């Protein structure tokens, strides 16, 4: 069994854990202290001293000072610093991945995969640092040139969630840094140690490169810190990941001051299984999507919409697969599923399983809280499959737990309508070998989600593509493609190199 304190020591985290950091130093927060325990075994990892409002102001002031210098560094030079961050993360991948697994509860493979996502986004950002392109346009006026260019925004606030305690932060921070921004990171108060470990790794790189203090900032705290960030006009951009309820609050506060926001919120993701699907690949896609990270991904599979002709066969195969799922410490690579994040999550799981049955759902598998040796933390549950009708109200909500609803459909139009008939719009998939079905699903009359997949599950995303969803998922985009534009401000420029001043639209003044 892993020793949390030894792991922290290997990652450079000493006995006294401070919840604030700007650039090159740590200091003790003036707010409340938090005792953090692992959902894996219930043992205390350590204590974190949180920041308060005064601490937050100090962090912002130092970030603003750093931005004035950092924005003047050439973008490729900023990219070189990020490249070194990627190398530093590679060296610490094993320990950091284990800490992600131990503090959050996801499998060791997924913890290591999350660190790899950080490394990958560093690589992506390095290339991006030489590709912050603006367009050139033809002017309607003679001897004039038009172009657009992109400038850094300033201080970017990043509010991350417990389920991906480091990867989603890196999607934002690495891109923001090469764009010339500085960052203030408020990690989930449920998983602060992985954030502190990442900050330690990053600070070593910043020191070696004489980066101004305040480029990378960390403040551990609860909702009050998030509220300060959302309402603070000194932060032109807030990127927030979490529940739809949280996102609505953040979005309203940022919008009230006409700031910018990237919101990555709830997902109620569905897989459509066609009668022409290859069930041998559909099954692992469904099962991993539903039980990976114990159903605590925003892209976790919540609903499976199955054609009536293959419903009985697929249900039997799914039940057989669920019987083979090994539940236990996520640090044992033989186990498929670890714990939920805490006992509050377990209570919600039990409540929703009961509600689904009260609304007419039929529990086919799971629905239990595990106890006894190996389950001492009280955070382990069995993944549930619940058979429902498509119009069951319970399917409209996202529950961050391994609860999967299965239902029937008759034709593809009906299946797409069922999939889209929820408030959320993050990830979606169809399993089919029929080209017309696949293309219909991807067309304007198909999935209304930000992510639409064919013959792969809903869970997971590559950093090369822009990540995000529609409707109550928030509409923001992070990571790859041209998501970098959200971290910069666009400027249209016109240069007159003539000896005259012709006006647009042929307007003239006589003097």
VEXDREN-2710 file (C-alpha; in Angstrom, 1 decimal):
% VEXDREN-2710
k/r/px/py/pz
1/UNK/0.0/0.0/0.0
2/UNK/1.2/3.5/-0.9
3/UNK/2.5/5.8/1.8
4/UNK/1.1/9.3/1.1
5/UNK/3.6/11.2/3.1
6/UNK/6.5/9.4/1.4
7/UNK/5.0/10.1/-2.0
8/UNK/4.7/13.8/-1.2
9/UNK/8.3/13.9/0.0
10/UNK/9.5/12.5/-3.3
11/UNK/7.5/15.3/-5.1
12/UNK/9.3/17.9/-3.0
13/UNK/6.4/18.6/-0.6
14/UNK/7.7/19.0/2.9
15/UNK/6.1/18.7/6.3
16/UNK/4.5/22.1/6.3
17/UNK/2.0/22.6/3.4
18/UNK/1.2/26.1/2.4
19/UNK/-1.8/26.8/0.3
20/UNK/-0.5/29.8/-1.6
21/UNK/2.3/30.4/-4.1
22/UNK/3.3/33.1/-6.5
23/UNK/6.0/32.5/-8.9
24/UNK/9.0/31.5/-6.9
25/UNK/7.8/31.2/-3.3
26/UNK/5.3/29.6/-1.0
27/UNK/3.7/31.1/2.1
28/UNK/1.1/30.1/4.6
29/UNK/-2.5/31.0/3.9
30/UNK/-4.4/33.1/6.4
31/UNK/-7.7/31.1/5.9
32/UNK/-8.9/27.8/7.3
33/UNK/-6.9/24.6/7.3
34/UNK/-8.0/21.5/5.5
35/UNK/-7.3/18.0/6.4
36/UNK/-7.1/15.9/3.2
37/UNK/-7.7/12.2/3.3
38/UNK/-7.5/9.6/0.5
39/UNK/-10.7/7.9/-0.7
40/UNK/-8.5/4.9/-1.4
41/UNK/-7.9/3.9/2.2
42/UNK/-9.4/6.8/4.3
43/UNK/-5.9/7.7/5.6
44/UNK/-5.0/11.4/6.1
45/UNK/-2.6/12.7/3.4
46/UNK/-1.9/16.0/5.1
47/UNK/-3.1/19.4/6.0
48/UNK/-3.3/22.5/3.7
49/UNK/-3.5/26.1/4.9
50/UNK/-6.0/27.9/2.6
51/UNK/-5.9/31.5/1.5
52/UNK/-8.4/34.2/2.3
53/UNK/-9.4/37.5/0.6
54/UNK/-6.3/39.4/1.6
55/UNK/-4.0/36.6/0.4
56/UNK/-5.9/36.5/-2.9
57/UNK/-5.3/40.2/-3.4
58/UNK/-1.6/39.6/-2.9
59/UNK/-1.6/36.9/-5.4
60/UNK/-3.4/39.1/-8.0
61/UNK/-1.0/42.0/-7.5
62/UNK/2.0/39.8/-8.0
63/UNK/0.5/38.3/-11.1
64/UNK/-0.2/41.7/-12.6
65/UNK/3.4/42.7/-12.0
66/UNK/4.7/39.6/-13.6
67/UNK/2.4/40.0/-16.7
68/UNK/4.0/43.4/-17.5
69/UNK/7.3/41.6/-18.1
70/UNK/6.2/38.2/-19.3
71/UNK/4.2/39.6/-22.2
72/UNK/7.4/41.1/-23.6
73/UNK/9.2/37.8/-23.8
74/UNK/9.1/36.5/-27.4
75/UNK/6.5/33.8/-27.8
76/UNK/9.1/31.1/-28.9
77/UNK/11.1/31.9/-25.8
78/UNK/8.0/31.4/-23.7
79/UNK/7.5/28.2/-25.5
80/UNK/11.0/27.0/-24.6
81/UNK/10.1/27.4/-20.9
82/UNK/7.0/25.3/-21.4
83/UNK/9.1/22.7/-23.3
84/UNK/11.2/22.4/-20.2
85/UNK/8.1/22.0/-18.1
86/UNK/7.1/19.0/-20.2
87/UNK/10.6/17.5/-19.6
88/UNK/10.3/18.1/-15.8
89/UNK/6.8/16.4/-15.8
90/UNK/8.3/13.4/-17.6
91/UNK/10.8/12.9/-14.9
92/UNK/8.1/13.0/-12.2
93/UNK/5.4/11.1/-14.1
94/UNK/5.5/7.9/-12.0
95/UNK/5.2/9.7/-8.6
96/UNK/2.8/12.4/-9.8
97/UNK/0.6/9.8/-11.5
98/UNK/0.5/7.8/-8.3
99/UNK/-0.4/10.9/-6.3
100/UNK/-3.3/11.6/-8.7
101/UNK/-4.5/8.1/-8.2
102/UNK/-4.1/8.1/-4.4
103/UNK/-5.6/11.6/-3.7
104/UNK/-8.5/11.4/-6.3
105/UNK/-9.2/7.7/-6.5
106/UNK/-8.8/7.0/-10.2
107/UNK/-6.9/4.0/-11.4
108/UNK/-3.1/4.2/-11.5
109/UNK/-3.2/3.8/-15.3
110/UNK/-5.6/6.8/-15.5
111/UNK/-3.4/8.8/-13.1
112/UNK/-0.4/8.2/-15.3
113/UNK/-2.5/9.0/-18.3
114/UNK/-3.5/12.3/-16.8
115/UNK/0.1/13.3/-16.3
116/UNK/0.8/12.2/-19.9
117/UNK/-1.9/14.6/-21.0
118/UNK/0.1/17.4/-19.3
119/UNK/3.2/16.4/-21.1
120/UNK/1.4/16.2/-24.4
121/UNK/-0.2/19.7/-24.0
122/UNK/3.3/21.0/-23.3
123/UNK/4.5/19.6/-26.6
124/UNK/1.5/21.1/-28.3
125/UNK/2.0/24.5/-26.8
126/UNK/5.7/24.6/-27.8
127/UNK/4.7/24.3/-31.4
128/UNK/1.9/26.7/-30.9
129/UNK/4.3/29.4/-29.6
130/UNK/5.5/29.8/-33.3
131/UNK/2.1/29.7/-34.8
132/UNK/0.1/32.5/-33.2
133/UNK/-1.0/33.6/-36.6
134/UNK/-3.0/36.6/-37.6
135/UNK/-4.6/37.2/-41.0
136/UNK/-3.8/39.8/-43.6
137/UNK/-6.7/41.3/-45.6
138/UNK/-7.0/43.5/-48.7
139/UNK/-8.0/47.0/-48.0
140/UNK/-10.6/48.8/-50.2
141/UNK/-8.4/51.9/-50.0
142/UNK/-5.3/52.2/-52.3
143/UNK/-1.9/52.0/-50.7
144/UNK/-3.3/50.6/-47.5
145/UNK/-2.6/47.3/-45.7
146/UNK/-4.9/45.5/-43.3
147/UNK/-4.0/42.8/-40.9
148/UNK/-5.0/41.3/-37.6
149/UNK/-2.7/40.4/-34.7
150/UNK/-3.2/38.8/-31.3
151/UNK/-2.1/40.1/-27.9
152/UNK/-2.0/38.5/-24.5
153/UNK/-5.1/39.1/-22.3
154/UNK/-3.4/39.4/-18.9
155/UNK/-4.1/37.4/-15.7
156/UNK/-6.1/34.2/-16.5
157/UNK/-8.0/32.6/-13.6
158/UNK/-8.2/28.8/-13.7
159/UNK/-10.7/27.0/-11.5
160/UNK/-10.3/23.2/-11.8
161/UNK/-12.3/20.2/-10.5
162/UNK/-11.3/17.2/-8.5
163/UNK/-11.9/14.6/-11.2
164/UNK/-9.0/15.8/-13.4
165/UNK/-6.9/17.5/-10.7
166/UNK/-4.0/18.4/-12.9
167/UNK/-4.7/17.8/-16.6
168/UNK/-7.4/20.4/-17.2
169/UNK/-5.3/23.0/-15.4
170/UNK/-2.5/22.3/-17.8
171/UNK/-4.8/22.5/-20.9
172/UNK/-5.3/26.1/-19.8
173/UNK/-2.0/27.1/-18.3
174/UNK/0.4/25.9/-21.0
175/UNK/-1.6/27.5/-23.7
176/UNK/-2.1/30.7/-21.7
177/UNK/1.7/30.9/-21.0
178/UNK/2.8/30.7/-24.6
179/UNK/0.2/33.3/-25.4
180/UNK/1.9/35.6/-22.9
181/UNK/-0.6/35.5/-20.1
182/UNK/0.0/34.7/-16.5
183/UNK/-2.2/32.3/-14.4
184/UNK/-3.8/32.0/-11.1
185/UNK/-4.9/28.5/-10.3
186/UNK/-7.6/27.6/-7.7
187/UNK/-7.6/23.8/-7.6
188/UNK/-10.4/21.8/-6.1
189/UNK/-10.1/21.8/-2.3
190/UNK/-10.7/18.1/-2.5
191/UNK/-7.4/17.5/-4.4
192/UNK/-5.0/20.2/-3.4
193/UNK/-1.8/18.1/-3.1
194/UNK/-1.6/17.2/-6.7
195/UNK/-1.9/20.9/-7.5
196/UNK/0.9/21.8/-5.0
197/UNK/3.1/19.0/-6.5
198/UNK/2.6/20.4/-10.0
199/UNK/3.4/23.9/-8.8
200/UNK/6.6/22.7/-7.2
201/UNK/7.7/21.1/-10.5
202/UNK/6.8/24.2/-12.5
203/UNK/8.5/26.6/-10.1
204/UNK/11.8/24.8/-10.5
205/UNK/11.6/25.4/-14.2
206/UNK/10.7/29.0/-13.8
207/UNK/13.6/29.7/-11.4
208/UNK/16.1/28.1/-13.8
209/UNK/14.9/30.4/-16.6
210/UNK/14.7/33.6/-14.6
211/UNK/11.0/33.9/-15.2
212/UNK/9.4/36.8/-13.4
213/UNK/7.8/35.9/-10.1
214/UNK/4.0/35.7/-10.4
215/UNK/3.7/33.9/-13.8
216/UNK/2.4/30.8/-12.2
217/UNK/0.2/31.3/-9.1
218/UNK/-1.6/28.9/-6.8
219/UNK/-4.3/29.6/-4.2
220/UNK/-6.1/26.8/-2.3
221/UNK/-9.5/27.7/-1.0
222/UNK/-13.2/27.1/-1.3
223/UNK/-16.1/28.8/-3.0
224/UNK/-15.2/32.2/-1.5
225/UNK/-12.0/32.3/-3.5
226/UNK/-13.8/31.2/-6.7
227/UNK/-16.3/34.0/-6.1
228/UNK/-13.5/36.6/-5.7
229/UNK/-12.0/35.4/-9.0
230/UNK/-15.3/35.5/-10.9
231/UNK/-16.1/39.0/-9.8
232/UNK/-12.6/40.4/-10.2
233/UNK/-12.2/42.7/-13.2
234/UNK/-8.4/42.3/-12.9
235/UNK/-8.9/38.8/-14.4
236/UNK/-10.1/39.3/-17.9
237/UNK/-10.6/35.5/-18.5
238/UNK/-11.9/32.9/-16.1
239/UNK/-11.7/29.2/-17.1
240/UNK/-13.9/27.1/-14.8
241/UNK/-14.5/23.4/-14.8
242/UNK/-17.2/21.9/-12.6
243/UNK/-21.0/21.4/-12.2
244/UNK/-23.6/23.3/-14.2
245/UNK/-24.8/25.0/-11.1
246/UNK/-21.3/26.3/-10.4
247/UNK/-20.8/27.3/-14.0
248/UNK/-24.0/29.4/-14.0
249/UNK/-22.8/31.3/-11.0
250/UNK/-19.4/31.9/-12.4
251/UNK/-20.7/32.8/-15.9
252/UNK/-23.2/35.3/-14.4
253/UNK/-20.5/37.0/-12.3
254/UNK/-18.0/37.2/-15.1
255/UNK/-20.6/38.3/-17.6
256/UNK/-21.8/41.1/-15.3
257/UNK/-18.4/42.7/-15.5
258/UNK/-18.2/41.9/-19.3
259/UNK/-15.3/39.6/-18.8
260/UNK/-14.6/36.4/-20.8
261/UNK/-15.2/32.9/-19.6
262/UNK/-14.5/29.3/-20.7
263/UNK/-17.0/27.0/-19.0
264/UNK/-16.6/23.3/-19.0
265/UNK/-19.6/22.0/-17.1
266/UNK/-21.9/18.9/-16.8
267/UNK/-22.1/16.1/-19.3
268/UNK/-25.0/13.6/-19.8
269/UNK/-23.3/11.6/-22.5
270/UNK/-25.0/9.0/-24.6
271/UNK/-23.9/6.1/-26.8
272/UNK/-26.2/5.0/-29.6
273/UNK/-25.8/1.3/-30.6
274/UNK/-27.1/0.5/-34.1
275/UNK/-28.3/-2.9/-35.2
276/UNK/-25.3/-2.7/-37.6
277/UNK/-22.8/-2.1/-34.8
278/UNK/-19.8/-4.3/-34.0
279/UNK/-20.7/-5.3/-30.5
280/UNK/-17.2/-6.6/-29.8
281/UNK/-15.9/-3.0/-29.8
282/UNK/-19.1/-1.4/-28.5
283/UNK/-18.9/-3.3/-25.2
284/UNK/-15.5/-2.1/-24.1
285/UNK/-16.4/1.4/-25.2
286/UNK/-19.5/1.4/-23.1
287/UNK/-18.0/-0.3/-20.0
288/UNK/-14.9/1.9/-19.9
289/UNK/-17.0/5.0/-20.5
290/UNK/-19.3/4.1/-17.6
291/UNK/-16.9/2.8/-15.0
292/UNK/-13.7/4.6/-15.8
293/UNK/-12.7/7.0/-13.0
294/UNK/-15.8/5.4/-11.2
295/UNK/-18.1/7.4/-13.5
296/UNK/-16.6/10.7/-12.4
297/UNK/-15.5/12.1/-15.7
298/UNK/-17.5/14.9/-17.4
299/UNK/-17.3/12.6/-20.5
300/UNK/-18.5/9.5/-18.6
301/UNK/-21.1/7.5/-20.4
302/UNK/-24.5/8.0/-18.6
303/UNK/-26.9/6.6/-21.2
304/UNK/-26.9/3.8/-23.8
305/UNK/-29.6/4.0/-26.4
306/UNK/-29.9/0.6/-28.0
307/UNK/-31.8/-0.5/-31.1
308/UNK/-34.6/-2.9/-30.2
309/UNK/-33.2/-5.6/-32.5
310/UNK/-29.9/-5.9/-30.6
311/UNK/-31.2/-4.8/-27.2
312/UNK/-31.4/-8.2/-25.6
313/UNK/-28.1/-9.4/-26.9
314/UNK/-26.2/-6.2/-25.9
315/UNK/-27.8/-6.2/-22.4
316/UNK/-26.7/-9.7/-21.8
317/UNK/-23.2/-8.9/-22.9
318/UNK/-23.1/-5.8/-20.7
319/UNK/-24.3/-7.6/-17.6
320/UNK/-21.6/-10.3/-18.2
321/UNK/-18.9/-7.6/-18.5
322/UNK/-20.0/-5.9/-15.3
323/UNK/-19.7/-9.1/-13.4
324/UNK/-16.0/-9.2/-14.4
325/UNK/-15.2/-5.7/-13.1
326/UNK/-12.7/-5.7/-10.2
327/UNK/-13.3/-3.0/-7.6
328/UNK/-10.6/-2.1/-5.2
329/UNK/-7.6/0.1/-4.6
330/UNK/-6.8/1.9/-7.8
331/UNK/-3.1/1.5/-7.2
332/UNK/-3.5/-2.2/-8.1
333/UNK/-3.4/-2.4/-11.8
334/UNK/-5.5/-5.6/-11.8
335/UNK/-8.5/-3.5/-10.5
336/UNK/-10.8/-1.8/-13.0
337/UNK/-12.5/0.7/-10.7
338/UNK/-11.5/2.6/-7.6
339/UNK/-13.6/4.7/-5.1
340/UNK/-15.8/7.7/-5.4
341/UNK/-14.1/10.9/-4.2
342/UNK/-15.8/11.0/-0.8
343/UNK/-18.8/9.9/1.3
344/UNK/-20.9/12.7/0.0
345/UNK/-20.6/11.3/-3.5
346/UNK/-21.5/7.9/-2.2
347/UNK/-24.6/9.3/-0.5
348/UNK/-25.6/10.9/-3.8
349/UNK/-25.1/7.6/-5.7
350/UNK/-27.4/5.8/-3.3
351/UNK/-30.0/8.5/-3.5
352/UNK/-30.1/8.5/-7.3
353/UNK/-30.2/4.7/-7.6
354/UNK/-33.3/4.8/-5.3
355/UNK/-34.9/7.7/-7.2
356/UNK/-34.4/5.9/-10.5
357/UNK/-36.2/2.8/-9.2
358/UNK/-39.0/4.9/-7.7
359/UNK/-39.5/6.5/-11.1
360/UNK/-40.0/3.0/-12.7
361/UNK/-36.4/2.1/-13.5
362/UNK/-35.3/-1.5/-13.1
363/UNK/-31.9/-2.1/-11.4
364/UNK/-30.1/-4.8/-13.3
365/UNK/-26.7/-4.6/-11.7
366/UNK/-24.8/-2.9/-8.9
367/UNK/-26.3/-0.3/-6.6
368/UNK/-24.4/-1.4/-3.5
369/UNK/-21.9/0.3/-1.2
370/UNK/-19.0/-2.0/-0.4
371/UNK/-17.6/-2.6/3.1
372/UNK/-15.1/-4.8/4.8
373/UNK/-11.3/-5.3/4.2
374/UNK/-10.0/-3.1/1.4
375/UNK/-13.1/-0.9/1.5
376/UNK/-12.4/0.9/4.8
377/UNK/-12.8/4.4/3.4
378/UNK/-16.5/3.8/2.7
379/UNK/-16.1/5.3/-0.8
380/UNK/-16.4/2.1/-2.9
381/UNK/-19.6/1.2/-4.7
382/UNK/-20.6/-1.3/-7.4
383/UNK/-21.4/0.2/-10.8
384/UNK/-25.1/0.2/-11.6
385/UNK/-27.0/-0.6/-14.7
386/UNK/-30.6/0.7/-14.7
387/UNK/-33.1/-0.1/-17.4
388/UNK/-35.4/2.8/-18.1
389/UNK/-37.8/4.2/-20.6
390/UNK/-36.4/7.1/-22.7
391/UNK/-38.7/9.7/-21.1
392/UNK/-37.7/8.7/-17.5
393/UNK/-37.0/12.1/-15.7
394/UNK/-34.0/10.7/-14.0
395/UNK/-32.1/10.5/-17.3
396/UNK/-32.2/14.3/-17.6
397/UNK/-29.7/14.8/-14.8
398/UNK/-26.0/14.1/-14.5
399/UNK/-24.8/12.1/-11.5
400/UNK/-21.1/11.9/-10.9
401/UNK/-21.1/8.2/-10.2
402/UNK/-21.0/4.9/-12.1
403/UNK/-24.7/4.8/-12.9
404/UNK/-25.6/3.8/-16.5
405/UNK/-29.1/4.0/-17.9
406/UNK/-30.1/1.7/-20.9
407/UNK/-33.1/2.2/-23.1
408/UNK/-34.5/1.1/-26.5
409/UNK/-35.0/2.9/-29.8
410/UNK/-36.7/2.0/-33.1
411/UNK/-34.9/4.1/-35.8
412/UNK/-32.0/6.5/-35.9
413/UNK/-34.0/9.7/-35.9
414/UNK/-35.6/8.6/-32.7
415/UNK/-32.2/7.7/-31.2
416/UNK/-30.7/11.0/-32.0
417/UNK/-33.8/12.8/-30.6
418/UNK/-33.5/10.8/-27.3
419/UNK/-29.8/11.6/-27.1
420/UNK/-30.2/15.3/-27.7
421/UNK/-33.2/15.7/-25.4
422/UNK/-31.2/16.5/-22.3
423/UNK/-30.0/19.9/-21.0
424/UNK/-26.3/19.0/-21.4
425/UNK/-24.3/18.7/-24.6
426/UNK/-20.7/17.5/-24.1
427/UNK/-19.9/14.1/-25.6
428/UNK/-21.8/11.6/-27.7
429/UNK/-21.1/8.5/-29.7
430/UNK/-22.6/6.1/-32.2
431/UNK/-21.5/2.5/-32.9
432/UNK/-22.4/1.5/-36.4
433/UNK/-20.7/0.1/-39.5
434/UNK/-23.3/1.8/-41.7
435/UNK/-21.7/4.9/-43.4
436/UNK/-25.0/6.7/-43.8
437/UNK/-25.9/6.3/-40.1
438/UNK/-22.4/7.6/-39.1
439/UNK/-22.6/10.6/-41.4
440/UNK/-26.2/11.4/-40.3
441/UNK/-25.0/11.3/-36.7
442/UNK/-22.2/13.8/-37.5
443/UNK/-24.4/16.1/-39.7
444/UNK/-26.3/19.2/-38.7
445/UNK/-29.4/17.0/-38.0
446/UNK/-27.4/14.6/-35.7
447/UNK/-25.6/15.1/-32.4
448/UNK/-25.9/18.5/-30.8
449/UNK/-22.8/17.9/-28.6
450/UNK/-19.4/19.5/-28.7
451/UNK/-17.9/16.1/-29.2
452/UNK/-19.3/13.5/-31.6
453/UNK/-17.6/10.1/-32.0
454/UNK/-18.1/7.1/-34.3
455/UNK/-17.1/3.7/-33.1
456/UNK/-15.4/4.9/-30.0
457/UNK/-16.9/5.8/-26.6
458/UNK/-17.8/9.1/-25.1
459/UNK/-15.0/9.2/-22.6
460/UNK/-11.6/10.7/-23.1
461/UNK/-10.2/13.3/-25.5
462/UNK/-7.0/14.0/-27.4
463/UNK/-5.3/17.3/-26.7
464/UNK/-5.0/18.1/-30.4
465/UNK/-8.8/18.8/-30.7
466/UNK/-10.7/21.6/-29.0
467/UNK/-12.5/20.2/-26.0
468/UNK/-15.9/21.4/-24.8
469/UNK/-19.6/21.2/-25.2
470/UNK/-22.8/23.1/-25.8
471/UNK/-26.0/23.9/-24.0
472/UNK/-25.6/23.6/-20.2
473/UNK/-22.1/22.2/-20.7
474/UNK/-21.1/25.9/-21.1
475/UNK/-19.9/26.3/-24.7
476/UNK/-16.3/26.9/-23.9
477/UNK/-13.3/25.3/-25.7
478/UNK/-9.9/24.3/-24.2
479/UNK/-6.8/22.5/-25.3
480/UNK/-6.1/22.0/-29.0
481/UNK/-7.1/23.3/-32.4
482/UNK/-7.6/27.1/-32.3
483/UNK/-8.7/27.2/-28.6
484/UNK/-5.7/29.4/-28.0
485/UNK/-7.6/32.4/-29.4
486/UNK/-9.7/32.5/-26.2
487/UNK/-6.5/33.4/-24.2
488/UNK/-5.7/36.4/-26.4
489/UNK/-7.3/39.6/-27.7
490/UNK/-7.7/40.2/-31.4
491/UNK/-6.6/43.5/-32.9
492/UNK/-7.3/44.7/-36.5
493/UNK/-4.7/47.1/-37.8
494/UNK/-4.7/49.3/-40.9
495/UNK/-1.5/50.9/-42.3
496/UNK/-1.6/53.8/-44.7
497/UNK/1.6/54.0/-46.7
498/UNK/0.4/56.5/-49.3
499/UNK/0.7/60.3/-49.4
500/UNK/-3.0/60.8/-49.1
501/UNK/-5.8/59.9/-46.7
502/UNK/-8.6/58.2/-48.6
503/UNK/-11.6/57.4/-46.4
504/UNK/-13.6/54.2/-46.4
505/UNK/-16.8/53.9/-48.5
506/UNK/-15.6/56.7/-50.7
507/UNK/-16.5/59.4/-48.1
508/UNK/-14.7/62.8/-48.7
509/UNK/-14.5/66.1/-46.9
510/UNK/-13.6/69.4/-48.6
511/UNK/-11.4/71.7/-46.6
END
